[in-house]
Amino acid sequence: MKMEALSVRDILSTQDIVIPEIQREYVWGNNKQLLEQFIRDITTAGTDINVGFLYSYMPEQASHSTCFLIDGQQRFTTLVLILYYLSIKEKRQADFNGLLKCSGTHMSFSYRVRSTTDNFLRKLFSDNTWFTGTGIEKQIKNKGWYTTIYDNDPSIQTILKSLQIIDEKLRENSGPLYDTIAGKVRFWYFNVKDTSQGEELYITMNSRGEILQPYENIKPLLFEKLCESGLKSAYHAYGKQWDTWEEFFYSLNEGEDIRQVDTGMNNFLRTVIELLSCKEHDKIKPAEDILEVSLTLSSISDYYQALEKIKGQYPEQVKQLFEKGDLYVLKGLLTVYVKENRDERDPLRIYKTLENGCRRKLVNNVPLLKFLRKFRNSNLPFYDFIHTQQEEAPEELQNVFDQHELNKINIYRQTGDPELEELFWQAEAHPVTNGSLKCIWYEKFSDNDAIRQPWTTADKNTFRKRFGLFQELFKPEHIRIPLSTPPQQNIIDNSLIARALITIDDYTINTGGRNWCFGFSDRWKDIMNTPKSYPVVSGLIDQLSEDDSPVSLYDKLRKIIDNYLTNYDLNKKDSRYYIAKYPDSLQAMHDGHNIIFFEAGWDNYWIDVINKDRMSSYHINLFRYLVYKYYPLTKDFNQWLELKNGLTLDCAEQHGWCIKYSDKVKTEFVEEQFKGYPLKPNREEKLFFIPVDLKEDLIEAGIGILEKMTQIP
């Protein structure tokens, strides 16, 4: 047979097409979005449109012109129904009746899935009466030839629904469409009586530059491989299965762009190929994949059955087949569902473990594929298999799971407690932990063997308490408060959390240059995944969990800060002291993402609060702002402490203040006003530096200096 694209007219003019008994019911009318999209595609393309493959075979006892469809029957049947409708609408009944041989002994299109269906279509196609108004389904049921036996035929009822949808879409169409649908809409028609045509079809279509989906390209090669393996008798069964697979993705699409179905099928087959080959596949390469990968219709069928199970339990993972992504979790689920021996909790365990690995951006494709193949071929449950791999192939395992994940799995195996698994999974899914439990309890989850303490039975309740405190501390309503919002009594905000953490140690993350974030909204997630933050946040949880006093979390945080200040060694004071002491220390002028600019570190007092993520002209020095905020008298100056007399109070690198002056200022007035102060002039920079003893409060000293500056004329 010459390879060419054939229209419905081409096919039915030369042979009789039969939908055989082994095929499934007609179902497209049950998916309105799918059918509407199909109608739009074939009526608005403007030129020839190819709607995919049509596979048939010639039964041994049939006439030479009779072919049984094994794939593509949904599309072909739908096109015949559309032609029937248009033949009446456009008065082309004679052409349609001749094409389908409605008056002959056998029509050129027979639907033999059920005899009642075939009988119904013969009577329907012979009825050339136009439908008056809407409600085609009801009008057909009122025909004299319609019998109640048809009511129990699912294909007939779906055909009626399809005609109703076709009428809704095409009734108001003014232009002629009959000839377009009959002659311009084409299939790649493939009769498997000559199986060598599979490769020929693939080569022919590609040489012509036809844009076919990868899964369509590989399809004829898979059927050819099936025949070569001596399983030609399975052609019709797998043709039916392939149609089922496509319908599965149509049903998942839920009315979205029909092209997404192609994406879903392509990604599914690509995923199966990766799982079989343990190699990265950016796209399907039909000829190569057939030869190099043990890809068969049977193996695809196994994974499809797994996919159906996954849809029931983890539908969001199946939906990801319509998107671009690595599909790591889905690959794990497919593997565990095709595995012959598995624990009943294994699907959930592999789902949670890989989901968390993806959350923490730890998973790499090829190492995961190799791990999954070994797991599938083993007889062990998931956790036990990982345990053996820790002993037999630790380096390979570390390429898939980091030590933190392995430590948790070891705890699961040790305790055998599903409730503990659920508790850990809940903590991992918290938007701030971002999958790591180290900030909740560092001593139990540290990767350092010297620090990590053994897990005990009593630890579950302790962990539950600690996680509860973590949840309350990092509530969304707490961490989304911008730093331009003044601190309020009994309200936990980013400033209070940061000040409490600073009492333990530095936990901040660099956001570029000399900018450091103390925690705001999603930035907390980044902080929790920075090693230096683990003992700091966990240390704060330690103190909160040890405080059993009947006071609020807000009061407990304030108590931690107060204890820190009470025991502070003033001889070693740096800027952290003031951040902890003053509730407004991290206040931004507007917005406020809790990001601070450091000139040179904690000992240098050139520290500015940034409004957003980068320095702007409206940032403000932390210490100048505190002086402005707590100045008790009338403020005859702005937030930058610029006075009308030409003087400005500014911070210094050291623990002290600078009095800057303009040219109009008489410096002797300054010297007179600050007689008795350790005033250090710098004529070149036009300023006086006043050091402040570390045992004195820098902010209180600044307020006193500012008050005296306002008295200078």
C-alpha positions as CSV (number, residue, x, y, z in Angstrom):
1,M,0.0,0.0,0.0
2,K,1.3,3.4,-0.9
3,M,1.8,5.6,2.1
4,E,-0.4,8.7,2.0
5,A,-2.8,10.7,4.0
6,L,-6.3,9.7,3.3
7,S,-9.6,11.5,3.9
8,V,-12.9,9.9,5.0
9,R,-14.0,10.1,1.3
10,D,-10.8,8.4,0.2
11,I,-11.2,5.5,2.6
12,L,-14.9,4.8,2.3
13,S,-14.8,5.1,-1.5
14,T,-12.4,2.1,-1.7
15,Q,-13.2,-0.1,1.2
16,D,-15.7,-1.0,3.9
17,I,-14.7,0.1,7.4
18,V,-15.9,-2.0,10.3
19,I,-15.6,-1.2,14.0
20,P,-15.4,-4.8,15.3
21,E,-16.8,-6.4,18.4
22,I,-13.6,-6.3,20.3
23,Q,-13.5,-2.5,20.2
24,R,-14.9,-0.5,23.1
25,E,-18.0,1.8,23.1
26,Y,-18.2,5.1,21.4
27,V,-17.4,7.7,24.2
28,W,-16.5,11.0,22.7
29,G,-20.0,12.4,23.2
30,N,-19.5,12.1,26.9
31,N,-16.7,14.6,26.8
32,K,-18.2,17.9,25.6
33,Q,-15.1,19.9,25.9
34,L,-13.1,17.4,23.9
35,L,-15.7,17.1,21.1
36,E,-16.1,20.9,20.9
37,Q,-12.4,21.4,20.6
38,F,-12.2,18.7,17.9
39,I,-14.9,20.4,15.9
40,R,-13.2,23.8,16.2
41,D,-9.9,22.2,15.0
42,I,-11.3,20.7,11.9
43,T,-13.6,23.6,11.0
44,T,-11.2,26.5,11.5
45,A,-7.9,25.1,10.2
46,G,-8.4,26.7,6.7
47,T,-6.3,24.1,5.0
48,D,-5.8,20.3,5.1
49,I,-5.7,19.0,8.6
50,N,-4.3,15.7,9.8
51,V,-6.0,14.2,12.8
52,G,-3.6,11.3,13.5
53,F,-3.4,7.6,12.8
54,L,-6.0,5.2,11.6
55,Y,-5.0,1.5,12.1
56,S,-6.9,-1.4,10.4
57,Y,-6.4,-5.0,9.6
58,M,-8.0,-7.3,7.1
59,P,-9.7,-10.4,8.7
60,E,-8.9,-13.7,6.9
61,Q,-12.5,-14.5,6.1
62,A,-13.5,-11.0,5.0
63,S,-13.8,-9.7,1.5
64,H,-10.7,-8.0,0.1
65,S,-12.4,-4.6,0.6
66,T,-13.4,-5.0,4.2
67,C,-11.0,-3.6,6.9
68,F,-11.5,-3.7,10.7
69,L,-10.4,-0.6,12.6
70,I,-8.1,-1.4,15.6
71,D,-7.3,2.2,16.5
72,G,-8.7,5.7,15.7
73,Q,-12.4,4.6,15.8
74,Q,-13.4,7.5,18.1
75,R,-12.2,10.1,15.7
76,F,-13.4,8.3,12.6
77,T,-16.9,7.7,14.0
78,T,-17.1,11.3,15.1
79,L,-16.2,12.5,11.6
80,V,-18.9,10.2,10.0
81,L,-21.5,11.7,12.5
82,I,-20.4,15.2,11.5
83,L,-20.7,14.4,7.8
84,Y,-24.2,12.9,8.4
85,Y,-25.3,16.1,10.1
86,L,-23.8,18.4,7.4
87,S,-25.2,16.3,4.6
88,I,-28.7,17.1,5.8
89,K,-27.9,20.7,6.7
90,E,-26.3,21.4,3.3
91,K,-28.6,19.1,1.3
92,R,-25.9,16.7,0.4
93,Q,-27.8,13.6,1.4
94,A,-27.3,11.9,-2.0
95,D,-23.5,12.2,-1.7
96,F,-23.5,10.9,1.9
97,N,-25.9,8.0,1.2
98,G,-23.7,7.0,-1.8
99,L,-20.5,7.3,0.2
100,L,-21.8,5.1,3.0
101,K,-23.8,2.8,0.7
102,C,-26.9,3.3,2.9
103,S,-29.1,1.4,0.5
104,G,-26.8,-1.5,0.0
105,T,-26.6,-4.8,1.8
106,H,-23.6,-3.7,3.8
107,M,-22.8,0.0,4.6
108,S,-19.3,1.1,4.0
109,F,-19.2,2.1,7.7
110,S,-20.4,-0.5,10.2
111,Y,-20.4,-0.3,14.0
112,R,-20.4,-3.9,15.1
113,V,-19.4,-3.4,18.8
114,R,-23.0,-4.3,19.4
115,S,-25.6,-5.3,16.8
116,T,-28.1,-2.7,18.1
117,T,-25.6,0.1,17.5
118,D,-25.0,-1.0,13.9
119,N,-28.8,-1.3,13.4
120,F,-29.4,2.2,14.8
121,L,-26.8,3.8,12.6
122,R,-28.2,2.2,9.5
123,K,-31.6,3.6,10.3
124,L,-30.2,7.0,11.3
125,F,-28.2,7.5,8.2
126,S,-31.1,6.5,6.0
127,D,-33.3,9.2,7.6
128,N,-32.6,12.4,5.7
129,T,-35.1,14.6,7.6
130,W,-33.7,18.0,8.9
131,F,-34.0,18.7,12.6
132,T,-36.4,21.5,13.5
133,G,-35.2,23.7,16.2
134,T,-32.9,22.5,19.0
135,G,-33.1,19.2,20.9
136,I,-31.8,16.7,18.3
137,E,-31.6,13.9,20.9
138,K,-35.3,14.2,21.7
139,Q,-36.3,14.5,18.0
140,I,-34.4,11.3,17.1
141,K,-36.0,9.4,20.0
142,N,-39.4,10.4,18.7
143,K,-38.7,8.9,15.3
144,G,-41.0,6.0,14.3
145,W,-38.0,3.7,13.7
146,Y,-36.5,4.4,17.2
147,T,-37.2,1.6,19.7
148,T,-36.8,1.5,23.4
149,I,-34.1,-1.2,23.1
150,Y,-31.8,1.6,21.9
151,D,-32.1,3.3,25.3
152,N,-29.9,0.6,26.9
153,D,-27.1,0.9,24.3
154,P,-24.4,3.1,25.7
155,S,-22.8,3.8,22.3
156,I,-26.2,4.9,20.9
157,Q,-26.8,7.2,23.8
158,T,-23.4,8.8,23.4
159,I,-24.0,9.2,19.6
160,L,-27.1,11.1,20.4
161,K,-25.2,13.4,22.8
162,S,-22.6,13.9,20.1
163,L,-25.2,15.0,17.5
164,Q,-26.6,17.4,20.0
165,I,-23.1,19.0,20.5
166,I,-22.5,19.0,16.8
167,D,-25.7,20.8,16.2
168,E,-24.9,23.4,18.9
169,K,-21.5,24.1,17.3
170,L,-22.5,24.0,13.6
171,R,-26.1,25.0,13.3
172,E,-25.3,28.7,12.9
173,N,-22.3,28.1,10.6
174,S,-23.1,29.9,7.3
175,G,-20.4,28.5,5.0
176,P,-20.4,25.0,3.4
177,L,-18.3,22.5,5.4
178,Y,-19.4,19.1,4.0
179,D,-16.8,18.8,1.3
180,T,-14.1,20.1,3.6
181,I,-14.8,17.5,6.3
182,A,-15.2,14.7,3.7
183,G,-12.1,15.5,1.7
184,K,-9.7,17.8,3.6
185,V,-9.6,16.2,7.0
186,R,-7.1,13.4,6.7
187,F,-5.7,10.4,8.6
188,W,-2.4,8.6,8.3
189,Y,-4.1,5.3,7.3
190,F,-2.1,2.2,8.1
191,N,-3.3,-1.3,7.3
192,V,-1.2,-3.8,9.3
193,K,-1.6,-6.6,6.8
194,D,1.9,-5.5,5.8
195,T,3.7,-4.8,9.0
196,S,6.9,-3.6,7.3
197,Q,4.9,-0.5,6.5
198,G,5.4,0.7,10.0
199,E,8.9,1.8,9.5
200,E,8.0,3.0,6.0
201,L,5.2,5.1,7.4
202,Y,7.5,6.7,10.0
203,I,10.2,7.5,7.3
204,T,7.6,8.8,4.8
205,M,5.9,11.2,7.3
206,N,9.2,12.6,8.5
207,S,10.6,13.1,5.0
208,R,7.4,15.1,4.2
209,G,7.9,17.3,7.2
210,E,4.6,16.4,8.7
211,I,4.4,17.8,12.3
212,L,3.5,14.7,14.3
213,Q,3.8,14.2,18.0
214,P,6.6,12.0,19.2
215,Y,4.2,9.5,20.7
216,E,2.5,9.2,17.2
217,N,5.8,8.7,15.6
218,I,6.8,5.8,17.8
219,K,3.4,4.1,17.6
220,P,3.8,2.3,14.2
221,L,7.2,1.1,15.3
222,L,5.8,-0.4,18.5
223,F,3.1,-2.3,16.5
224,E,5.7,-3.5,14.0
225,K,7.9,-4.7,17.0
226,L,4.8,-6.5,18.3
227,C,4.3,-8.3,15.0
228,E,8.0,-9.2,14.7
229,S,7.9,-10.8,18.1
230,G,5.2,-13.3,16.9
231,L,2.3,-11.6,18.7
232,K,0.4,-10.3,15.7
233,S,-2.8,-11.7,17.2
234,A,-2.5,-9.1,19.9
235,Y,-2.7,-6.2,17.5
236,H,-6.4,-5.5,17.9
237,A,-6.1,-5.7,21.7
238,Y,-3.2,-3.2,21.9
239,G,-4.9,-1.0,19.3
240,K,-7.9,-0.8,21.7
241,Q,-5.6,-0.2,24.6
242,W,-3.8,2.7,22.9
243,D,-7.2,4.3,22.3
244,T,-7.9,3.9,26.0
245,W,-4.6,5.6,26.9
246,E,-5.4,8.6,24.7
247,E,-8.9,8.7,26.2
248,F,-7.4,8.7,29.7
249,F,-5.5,11.9,28.9
250,Y,-8.5,13.5,27.2
251,S,-10.5,12.9,30.3
252,L,-7.8,14.4,32.5
253,N,-7.5,17.5,30.3
254,E,-10.9,18.8,31.5
255,G,-11.6,21.1,28.6
256,E,-8.2,22.8,28.4
257,D,-6.3,23.2,25.2
258,I,-6.6,19.8,23.4
259,R,-2.9,20.1,22.4
260,Q,-2.2,19.4,26.1
261,V,-3.3,15.9,25.5
262,D,-0.3,15.4,23.2
263,T,2.0,16.8,25.9
264,G,0.6,14.4,28.4
265,M,1.0,11.3,26.1
266,N,4.5,12.5,25.1
267,N,5.6,13.0,28.8
268,F,4.1,9.6,29.8
269,L,6.0,7.7,27.2
270,R,9.2,9.7,27.8
271,T,8.9,8.8,31.5
272,V,8.4,5.1,30.7
273,I,11.5,5.2,28.4
274,E,13.6,6.9,31.1
275,L,12.5,4.3,33.7
276,L,13.4,1.5,31.4
277,S,16.7,2.9,30.2
278,C,17.9,4.8,33.3
279,K,19.0,7.5,31.0
280,E,17.9,11.2,30.5
281,H,15.5,11.7,27.6
282,D,14.7,15.3,26.7
283,K,12.4,14.0,24.0
284,I,11.2,10.7,22.4
285,K,13.4,9.5,19.5
286,P,11.3,6.8,18.0
287,A,13.8,4.8,15.9
288,E,16.5,5.0,18.6
289,D,14.3,4.2,21.5
290,I,12.8,1.2,19.9
291,L,16.2,-0.3,19.3
292,E,18.1,0.8,22.5
293,V,15.3,0.6,25.1
294,S,13.3,-2.5,25.8
295,L,10.1,-0.5,25.1
296,T,7.1,-2.6,24.2
297,L,3.4,-2.1,24.2
298,S,3.4,-4.6,27.1
299,S,5.7,-2.5,29.2
300,I,3.7,0.7,28.4
301,S,0.6,-1.2,29.4
302,D,2.1,-2.1,32.8
303,Y,3.0,1.5,33.5
304,Y,-0.4,2.7,32.3
305,Q,-2.1,0.5,34.8
306,A,0.1,2.0,37.5
307,L,-0.8,5.4,36.3
308,E,-4.5,4.7,36.7
309,K,-3.8,3.7,40.3
310,I,-1.8,6.8,40.9
311,K,-4.6,9.0,39.5
312,G,-6.9,7.7,42.3
313,Q,-4.4,8.4,45.1
314,Y,-2.2,11.2,43.8
315,P,-4.1,13.0,41.0
316,E,-1.9,16.1,41.2
317,Q,1.1,14.0,40.2
318,V,-0.6,12.7,37.1
319,K,-1.7,16.2,36.2
320,Q,2.0,17.2,36.0
321,L,2.3,15.1,32.8
322,F,0.6,18.1,31.1
323,E,3.5,20.4,32.2
324,K,7.2,20.7,31.7
325,G,9.0,19.1,34.6
326,D,11.2,16.4,35.9
327,L,8.4,14.2,37.3
328,Y,10.6,12.8,40.0
329,V,7.8,11.9,42.3
330,L,5.7,10.4,39.5
331,K,8.6,8.2,38.5
332,G,8.8,6.9,42.0
333,L,5.1,6.2,42.2
334,L,5.1,4.4,38.8
335,T,7.9,2.2,40.0
336,V,6.3,1.3,43.2
337,Y,3.0,0.4,41.6
338,V,4.6,-1.8,38.9
339,K,6.7,-3.5,41.6
340,E,5.4,-7.0,42.3
341,N,6.4,-7.0,46.0
342,R,5.7,-3.9,48.1
343,D,4.5,-2.9,51.5
344,E,1.0,-1.4,51.5
345,R,2.5,1.9,52.8
346,D,5.3,2.0,50.2
347,P,3.5,4.2,47.7
348,L,2.9,6.8,50.4
349,R,6.4,6.5,51.7
350,I,8.1,6.9,48.3
351,Y,5.7,9.8,47.5
352,K,6.5,11.7,50.7
353,T,10.3,11.0,50.5
354,L,10.7,12.1,46.9
355,E,8.3,15.0,47.4
356,N,10.5,16.2,50.2
357,G,13.6,15.7,48.2
358,C,12.1,17.8,45.4
359,R,11.1,20.4,47.9
360,R,14.7,20.7,49.1
361,K,16.0,20.5,45.5
362,L,18.1,17.4,46.2
363,V,16.9,15.0,43.6
364,N,18.9,14.2,40.4
365,N,17.3,12.4,37.5
366,V,19.8,9.7,36.5
367,P,20.8,8.6,40.0
368,L,17.1,8.4,40.9
369,L,16.4,6.3,37.8
370,K,19.1,3.8,38.7
371,F,17.9,3.7,42.3
372,L,14.3,3.0,41.1
373,R,15.3,0.2,38.8
374,K,17.2,-1.5,41.6
375,F,14.2,-1.0,44.0
376,R,11.8,-2.4,41.4
377,N,13.9,-5.5,41.0
378,S,14.3,-6.1,44.7
379,N,11.9,-8.1,47.0
380,L,12.2,-5.6,49.8
381,P,9.9,-2.9,51.1
382,F,11.0,0.7,50.5
383,Y,12.6,1.4,53.9
384,D,14.3,-2.0,54.1
385,F,15.7,-1.6,50.6
386,I,17.2,1.8,51.5
387,H,18.7,0.2,54.6
388,T,20.4,-2.5,52.6
389,Q,21.7,0.2,50.1
390,Q,23.2,2.1,53.0
391,E,25.4,-0.9,53.6
392,E,25.9,-2.2,50.0
393,A,26.0,1.0,47.9
394,P,26.3,4.1,50.2
395,E,27.8,6.4,47.7
396,E,25.1,5.6,45.1
397,L,22.4,6.2,47.7
398,Q,23.9,9.6,48.7
399,N,23.3,10.7,45.1
400,V,19.6,10.2,45.7
401,F,19.0,11.0,49.4
402,D,21.1,13.2,51.6
403,Q,22.0,12.3,55.2
404,H,19.0,14.1,56.7
405,E,16.6,12.0,54.7
406,L,18.4,8.8,55.5
407,N,18.5,9.7,59.3
408,K,14.7,10.1,59.2
409,I,14.2,6.8,57.4
410,N,16.4,5.1,60.0
411,I,14.1,6.5,62.7
412,Y,11.1,5.2,60.9
413,R,12.6,1.7,60.7
414,Q,13.7,1.9,64.3
415,T,10.2,2.8,65.6
416,G,7.9,1.3,63.1
417,D,5.5,4.0,64.0
418,P,3.2,5.3,61.2
419,E,2.0,8.1,63.5
420,L,5.6,9.4,63.7
421,E,5.9,9.3,60.0
422,E,2.8,11.4,59.6
423,L,4.1,13.9,62.2
424,F,7.4,14.3,60.4
425,W,5.7,14.6,57.0
426,Q,3.5,17.3,58.4
427,A,6.5,19.2,59.7
428,E,8.4,18.8,56.3
429,A,5.4,20.2,54.5
430,H,5.4,23.4,56.6
431,P,6.2,26.3,54.2
432,V,9.0,27.6,56.5
433,T,10.8,24.4,57.2
434,N,10.9,23.7,53.5
435,G,11.5,20.0,54.2
436,S,14.2,20.2,56.8
437,L,13.6,19.3,60.5
438,K,17.0,20.5,61.7
439,C,15.7,23.9,62.8
440,I,13.0,22.3,64.9
441,W,15.3,20.0,66.8
442,Y,19.0,20.2,65.7
443,E,20.3,17.7,68.3
444,K,18.1,15.0,66.9
445,F,18.5,15.7,63.2
446,S,22.0,17.0,62.8
447,D,24.1,15.3,60.1
448,N,27.1,15.4,62.5
449,D,27.3,12.1,64.3
450,A,29.1,13.8,67.2
451,I,26.1,16.1,67.7
452,R,23.1,13.9,66.8
453,Q,21.5,12.2,69.7
454,P,19.8,8.8,69.5
455,W,16.0,8.8,69.0
456,T,14.0,7.5,72.0
457,T,10.4,6.6,72.5
458,A,9.7,9.8,74.5
459,D,11.0,12.0,71.7
460,K,7.8,11.8,69.7
461,N,5.8,13.8,72.2
462,T,8.7,16.2,72.6
463,F,8.9,16.7,68.9
464,R,5.2,17.3,68.7
465,K,5.5,20.0,71.3
466,R,8.5,21.6,69.5
467,F,6.8,21.6,66.2
468,G,3.7,23.1,67.7
469,L,5.8,26.0,69.0
470,F,7.5,26.3,65.6
471,Q,4.1,26.5,63.9
472,E,2.8,29.2,66.2
473,L,6.0,31.2,66.0
474,F,6.1,31.2,62.1
475,K,2.4,31.7,61.4
476,P,1.7,33.5,58.1
477,E,0.1,36.4,59.9
478,H,3.3,36.9,61.9
479,I,5.9,36.6,59.2
480,R,4.1,38.6,56.5
481,I,4.0,41.8,58.6
482,P,6.2,44.3,56.8
483,L,8.9,46.1,58.8
484,S,7.4,49.4,58.2
485,T,4.5,48.4,60.5
486,P,5.4,49.6,64.0
487,P,5.7,46.9,66.6
488,Q,2.6,46.4,68.7
489,Q,2.0,45.0,72.2
490,N,1.2,41.3,72.2
491,I,1.7,41.0,68.4
492,I,4.4,38.6,67.2
493,D,6.1,40.0,64.1
494,N,9.3,39.5,62.1
495,S,11.1,42.1,64.3
496,L,10.3,40.3,67.5
497,I,11.3,36.9,66.1
498,A,14.5,38.2,64.7
499,R,15.4,40.0,68.0
500,A,14.8,36.8,69.9
501,L,17.0,34.8,67.6
502,I,19.8,37.3,67.7
503,T,20.1,36.7,71.4
504,I,21.4,33.2,70.5
505,D,23.6,33.8,67.6
506,D,23.9,35.2,64.1
507,Y,21.5,33.3,61.7
508,T,21.0,35.8,58.9
509,I,21.5,35.1,55.2
510,N,23.2,37.2,52.6
511,T,20.9,38.6,49.9
512,G,23.7,40.2,47.8
513,G,26.5,42.5,48.5
514,R,26.6,43.6,52.1
515,N,22.9,43.0,52.6
516,W,21.7,40.5,55.2
517,C,18.1,39.3,55.8
518,F,16.9,38.8,59.3
519,G,13.7,37.0,58.2
520,F,10.6,38.0,56.3
521,S,7.8,36.0,54.7
522,D,9.3,33.5,52.2
523,R,12.8,34.5,53.2
524,W,12.4,32.5,56.4
525,K,12.3,29.4,54.3
526,D,15.7,30.3,52.9
527,I,17.1,30.9,56.4
528,M,15.8,27.5,57.6
529,N,17.9,25.8,55.0
530,T,21.1,27.5,55.9
531,P,23.4,25.4,58.2
532,K,24.3,28.3,60.6
533,S,20.6,28.8,61.3
534,Y,19.9,25.2,62.5
535,P,21.3,25.5,66.0
536,V,20.0,29.1,66.4
537,V,16.4,28.4,65.6
538,S,16.5,25.1,67.4
539,G,18.1,26.9,70.4
540,L,15.2,29.3,70.5
541,I,12.7,26.4,70.4
542,D,14.7,24.9,73.3
543,Q,14.1,27.9,75.5
544,L,10.5,28.2,74.5
545,S,9.7,24.5,75.2
546,E,11.5,24.7,78.5
547,D,9.3,27.6,79.7
548,D,6.1,26.1,81.1
549,S,4.9,29.3,82.6
550,P,1.2,30.1,81.7
551,V,2.0,33.2,79.6
552,S,1.7,33.9,75.9
553,L,4.3,33.1,73.3
554,Y,4.8,36.8,72.9
555,D,5.6,37.2,76.6
556,K,8.0,34.2,76.4
557,L,9.9,35.8,73.5
558,R,10.1,39.1,75.4
559,K,11.4,37.2,78.5
560,I,14.2,35.6,76.4
561,I,15.2,39.0,75.1
562,D,15.1,40.5,78.6
563,N,17.3,37.7,80.1
564,Y,19.8,38.2,77.3
565,L,20.1,41.9,78.0
566,T,20.3,41.3,81.8
567,N,23.2,39.0,81.4
568,Y,24.9,40.9,78.6
569,D,28.6,41.7,79.0
570,L,28.7,45.4,78.3
571,N,32.5,45.4,77.9
572,K,32.0,43.3,74.7
573,K,29.0,45.2,73.4
574,D,28.3,45.4,69.6
575,S,25.3,46.4,67.5
576,R,23.4,43.2,68.3
577,Y,22.8,44.5,71.8
578,Y,20.8,47.4,70.4
579,I,18.8,45.3,67.9
580,A,17.7,43.1,70.7
581,K,17.0,45.9,73.2
582,Y,14.9,48.2,71.1
583,P,11.6,46.9,69.6
584,D,11.9,49.5,66.7
585,S,15.5,48.7,65.8
586,L,14.6,46.9,62.6
587,Q,11.9,49.5,61.6
588,A,12.0,50.4,57.9
589,M,10.7,53.7,56.5
590,H,8.3,51.9,54.1
591,D,7.7,48.3,53.0
592,G,10.5,46.6,54.9
593,H,11.7,43.1,54.2
594,N,13.9,42.9,57.3
595,I,17.1,43.3,55.3
596,I,20.0,45.2,56.8
597,F,23.1,46.8,55.2
598,F,26.3,46.3,57.1
599,E,29.3,48.5,56.3
600,A,31.8,46.1,57.9
601,G,30.1,43.8,60.5
602,W,28.5,43.9,64.0
603,D,31.3,46.1,65.5
604,N,30.8,48.8,62.9
605,Y,27.8,51.0,63.5
606,W,27.3,52.0,59.9
607,I,24.2,49.8,59.7
608,D,21.2,50.7,57.6
609,V,17.7,49.3,57.4
610,I,16.7,48.8,53.7
611,N,13.2,49.3,52.6
612,K,13.0,46.3,50.2
613,D,15.7,44.0,48.9
614,R,18.3,46.5,47.8
615,M,19.7,49.8,49.0
616,S,17.7,52.9,48.0
617,S,17.9,56.6,48.6
618,Y,15.3,56.3,51.4
619,H,17.1,53.8,53.6
620,I,17.9,54.9,57.1
621,N,20.6,54.2,59.6
622,L,19.4,52.0,62.4
623,F,20.8,54.0,65.3
624,R,19.8,57.4,63.9
625,Y,16.3,56.2,63.5
626,L,16.2,54.9,67.1
627,V,17.3,58.4,68.4
628,Y,14.6,60.0,66.3
629,K,12.0,57.5,67.5
630,Y,12.7,57.8,71.2
631,Y,13.5,61.5,71.3
632,P,11.1,62.8,74.0
633,L,10.8,66.4,73.1
634,T,9.3,68.2,70.1
635,K,11.1,67.0,66.9
636,D,12.2,70.1,65.0
637,F,14.1,67.9,62.6
638,N,13.6,65.0,60.1
639,Q,14.3,61.3,60.5
640,W,17.9,61.9,59.3
641,L,18.4,64.2,62.3
642,E,19.1,67.2,60.1
643,L,18.6,70.4,62.1
644,K,17.6,73.8,60.7
645,N,20.7,75.3,62.3
646,G,22.9,73.4,59.8
647,L,23.9,70.6,62.2
648,T,23.3,66.9,61.6
649,L,23.7,64.0,64.1
650,D,25.1,60.9,62.4
651,C,26.3,57.6,63.6
652,A,30.0,56.6,63.5
653,E,31.9,53.5,62.7
654,Q,32.8,53.2,66.4
655,H,30.5,53.3,69.5
656,G,29.8,57.0,69.4
657,W,28.2,59.9,67.4
658,C,29.3,62.5,64.8
659,I,28.1,66.1,64.8
660,K,28.3,67.2,61.2
661,Y,28.1,70.9,60.3
662,S,27.6,73.1,57.3
663,D,29.6,76.1,56.3
664,K,27.2,78.5,58.0
665,V,27.8,76.9,61.4
666,K,30.2,78.6,63.8
667,T,32.2,75.7,65.2
668,E,33.1,77.6,68.4
669,F,29.4,77.4,69.3
670,V,29.5,73.6,69.1
671,E,32.7,73.4,71.1
672,E,31.2,75.7,73.7
673,Q,28.0,73.7,73.9
674,F,29.8,70.4,74.3
675,K,32.4,71.6,76.7
676,G,33.4,68.7,79.0
677,Y,32.6,66.1,76.3
678,P,35.5,64.1,74.7
679,L,34.9,66.1,71.5
680,K,37.3,65.1,68.6
681,P,37.2,67.6,65.7
682,N,37.8,66.5,62.1
683,R,38.0,69.8,60.1
684,E,38.6,68.1,56.8
685,E,35.3,66.1,57.2
686,K,33.5,69.0,58.9
687,L,32.5,67.0,61.9
688,F,33.1,66.4,65.6
689,F,33.2,62.8,66.9
690,I,32.0,62.1,70.4
691,P,32.9,58.6,71.6
692,V,30.4,56.8,73.9
693,D,31.6,54.4,76.6
694,L,30.5,50.8,75.9
695,K,28.8,50.6,79.3
696,E,26.6,53.6,78.3
697,D,23.6,53.2,76.0
698,L,24.4,54.6,72.6
699,I,20.8,55.6,71.9
700,E,20.3,57.4,75.2
701,A,23.6,59.2,74.6
702,G,22.5,60.2,71.1
703,I,19.3,61.7,72.5
704,G,21.2,63.8,75.0
705,I,23.6,65.0,72.3
706,L,20.8,65.8,69.9
707,E,19.0,67.9,72.6
708,K,22.1,70.0,73.1
709,M,22.5,70.4,69.4
710,T,19.0,71.9,69.1
711,Q,20.1,74.7,71.5
712,I,22.9,75.9,69.2
713,P,21.9,79.0,67.2
